[in-house]
Amino acid sequence: MSLIPVEYLATTEELTKIANSYKEEAIIKLTENGSNVTGKLAASIRVQPARVEPDRIVIPVTMLKYGDYVDDGAERGRGKQPPVQDIIRWVQQKRISVPKQFKSVDQFAWAIAYNIGKSGQRFKRARPFIEPALNTVRQQYVDSGRLAEAVAIDLDRNIQLNINNTPGLIGN
């Protein structure tokens, strides 16, 4: 008797919808907490293709590393300067006045980048968006029952496939 591979088509589809809802909710939370200044972090949030592993279905959601710093207020260590262009954009979007000792916004941005590279950076406060977005989406999907329904569809489909392909069972 050969084993029929188990498929989780409905479950994977529903989990992908959940991951995409999480992405949208994370962007909303970033905007609400004032962390979506340049839009770069929000634009970096990506839902990767689903992978079915032996004991779980994985749908990675990725984003720029500094999303962790924004979320938990962690430090950026010394040693690497952030891109000067990003700081120029940030200075312009925040409408920060360039101090008189600097001749241009470029020079000011370079000084900021240099200082961050030399000394590191401590975000003043955490601006959580990862867990709040997960909680919002989790509640929506737990309440809706759609994921449970998708799992039931897949279980039923896989049981029927195994019954239909097992010699000697009723109907074969």
N, C-alpha and C positions, 0 to 999 in steps of 0.2 A: 504494500500500500504506500503510495507516495503522498507526501504532505502537500497540502495546498497552501501557497503563501498567503499570509494574512494581509489584507489591505485596509487602510484607514482613510479612504478617500473623503468621506463626509467629515470626519473628525479633523483631518488636515485642512480641509477647506474652511471649516469653522474656526479653527485655531489661527489660520492666516487672517481671517476677518478680525479676530480679536487683536492680533498683533498690529494690524493696520489701524484699528480703533485706538490702540495704545499710542501709536505714533502720533495720531491726530491730537489725542488728549495731552500728550507730553508737550507738543507745540503750544497748545492752549495754555498749559500751566507755565511754560517758559514766558509767554507773553504776559500772563497775569502777574507773575512775580517780578517783572521788569528785567528779565535776563535775555530777552530776544532783541538786543540792540542792533546788531549787524545782520541777524538772520542766519549767520553761518552755522551755528550749532543746530538750530531747528532744521535747516536744509540738510545737515549731515545725518539726520536720523533716518536709518534705512531698515526695512524689513527684508531679511534674507530668505531665500527659498527654504521650505520645510525639509527636514531630514527625519526619516523614520528610523529609529535605532531599536535594538532588541527590547529595551525596557521603557522607551518613551518616544514622544514626538518632539523634536526641537525646532523652534523657529527663532533663529537669532535676530535680535534687533541691535543694530550697531549705531554708534555716533562718535563724534570727535572725543578724544580723551578728556578734554577740559570740561565735558559735561559732568564728569564725576566731581570736579572741583566746584563747579557751580552748584551742584546738587547738595554736597555735604560741607562746603566751605573749606575743603582741604587746601593745603599749601601747594604751590608750584615751586619745586626745588630750584636751587641755583644751577647755573651751568649752561642753560640754553635760552637764548633770547627768543621771544615771540616774534613773528613777522612784523616788520615795521609798517608795511602796508595795512595790516589789520588794525594797528594802533592809530594810524592816520585816519582810517575810516571811523574808528571809535571816537576819536577826538572831534571829528567833524559832525558825526551824528549826535553826540552829546553836547555839541556847541560849546566846547571847552575853549576858553580864551588862552591863546599862546602867551606865556609869560614874556616880559620884555627882554630878558636875557637871551632869548632864542630868536633867530632871524626868520624862521619859517616854521610852519606846522611839521614839515619833514624833520627838521633838526630837533624839535621838541619831541616828536614821536620816537626818533632814534634814541634820545636821552632816556625816555621811558623804557624802551626795549632793552637798552644797555643796562639800566638799573635793575630791571627784572632778572636779566641774565646773571648779573653779578650777585644780587642779594636774594633772589627768589621773590615770591609774591604770596601774600596771605589774603585771601578773600575776606572781606569784612564780616560777612555772615553767610551762612548757608542759605541757598534759595532752592529748597526741595521741589523737584518736579517729577522725578522718576517714580518714587513710591506713591505720591498722590495720584499720578496718572494711572498707575497699576491698580490702586484701590478703586478708583472711579470705574475703570473698565471691568475689573473683576466683579464689582457689585452689579453692573449692568448685565453681565453675562450670566452670573449666578442666578439672578432674579428671572432672567428671560427663559432659562431652561433650554436654550438653543444648543449649547454644547452637549448637554446630556442627551438631547434628541439625536444629534449627529453620532455620538458614540453608540446609541441604541441601533441606529440605522446600519452602522458598520458591523456591529456584533451580529445582527440579524442576517446581513448579507454574507458574512463569513461563515456563519453556522449553516446557512442554506447551501453555500458552495461546497462545504465539507460533506453535508448529507448527500447532495446530488452526485458527488464524485467518489463516494465510498461504496464499493461493490457489496451487494448483499443487504443493503438497507432498503426499506420500503420505497418504491418508486424507481429503483435502479435495475 
